[in-house]
């Protein structure tokens, strides 16, 4: 067996997402399956090089998973003889400088979102990567979720006819940190540290809408900070300076209207933490992280509005589940495999830093729309 070792620097791997999804369920899972088979008969073997600020946490993580390489120095990680790929899952304000350093060192880069705190910076990263000739990619994980893959299959198969609208609901109650600890880090609620639900979630909505339903042409957003004070990891109260809820309306090419609510101050009354309802002339669907249900035009019931009588229609029972018809691996792992193949063989990979810049653009326009109280056009981005 011809094994090709590819060193992958994982920065921010001591964080929840970096550890669980990118290290354990992606890179280590690829190793556990024996590596990544390439079309030429070789096996690609990712060798993780852990990077972070906390030496004790890195050492413990390496020992737990039996890994040899770790460091607290970005320069040392980039200079490692095995390093070919740099991956970033740090807090947003630290990301741009690290990506710039990796690109300058000639390393291929793969990164979480948002790629930078401003559109200008995000576009500059894309330009630098193109000029350096390094392969680059941005995590677009929700495209690889079972529920959205089923939804994409319905779109591609023409199930909806002409798509009219998309309605998305995302979020859950994040505890304030006083009588119960918060499920998200405190920096998420400080604008000065790169926090805010618009900056966090609008990049996701951009690639979901663009890839499933059509390019986003306009945005109107209303942002709120519903919980003005929270308590951090050390038990200290702090003012929440970032938005914890956003209510967005997006017009897409072809006339599709999408409205998506994103909130860390909402209690869940739906089947999954994120759901999208798509309505078309021929049918409708509701898709979450894993499941997808449909109602075709021919089986649509005929509700009648009558507020004087209790509703007796079993509305949820009138929908049919969409079969999997496939095996769905972890979405982060699937995209890692695509990117590593892209690096090793030059295979197609469309979700590059320019695509990441589109997400930053929508977040930036969403924040501006919320400040100005008006709808804004979303210009096409070119390098």
HELIX and SHEET records of a PDB file:
HELIX    1   1 UNK A   16  UNK A   17  1                                   2    
HELIX    2   2 UNK A   18  UNK A   28  3                                  11    
HELIX    3   3 UNK A   29  UNK A   32  1                                   4    
HELIX    4   4 UNK A   55  UNK A   65  1                                  11    
HELIX    5   5 UNK A   74  UNK A   79  1                                   6    
HELIX    6   6 UNK A   92  UNK A  104  1                                  13    
HELIX    7   7 UNK A  119  UNK A  132  1                                  14    
HELIX    8   8 UNK A  141  UNK A  144  5                                   4    
HELIX    9   9 UNK A  146  UNK A  156  1                                  11    
HELIX   10  10 UNK A  186  UNK A  189  5                                   4    
HELIX   11  11 UNK A  191  UNK A  193  5                                   3    
HELIX   12  12 UNK A  197  UNK A  212  1                                  16    
HELIX   13  13 UNK A  253  UNK A  255  5                                   3    
HELIX   14  14 UNK A  297  UNK A  299  5                                   3    
HELIX   15  15 UNK A  315  UNK A  318  5                                   4    
HELIX   16  16 UNK A  331  UNK A  345  1                                  15    
HELIX   17  17 UNK A  353  UNK A  372  1                                  20    
SHEET    1   A 6 UNK A  36  UNK A  37  0                                        
SHEET    2   A 6 UNK A  43  UNK A  51 -1                                        
SHEET    3   A 6 UNK A   3  UNK A  11  1                                        
SHEET    4   A 6 UNK A  83  UNK A  88  1                                        
SHEET    5   A 6 UNK A 108  UNK A 111  1                                        
SHEET    6   A 6 UNK A 136  UNK A 138  1                                        
SHEET    1   B 3 UNK A  36  UNK A  37  0                                        
SHEET    2   B 3 UNK A  43  UNK A  51 -1                                        
SHEET    3   B 3 UNK A  69  UNK A  71  1                                        
SHEET    1   C 9 UNK A 320  UNK A 321  0                                        
SHEET    2   C 9 UNK A 292  UNK A 296 -1                                        
SHEET    3   C 9 UNK A 283  UNK A 287 -1                                        
SHEET    4   C 9 UNK A 274  UNK A 280 -1                                        
SHEET    5   C 9 UNK A 163  UNK A 171 -1                                        
SHEET    6   C 9 UNK A 257  UNK A 263  1                                        
SHEET    7   C 9 UNK A 245  UNK A 252 -1                                        
SHEET    8   C 9 UNK A 216  UNK A 224 -1                                        
SHEET    9   C 9 UNK A 376  UNK A 377 -1                                        
SHEET    1   D 2 UNK A 229  UNK A 231  0                                        
SHEET    2   D 2 UNK A 237  UNK A 239 -1                                        
END                                                                             
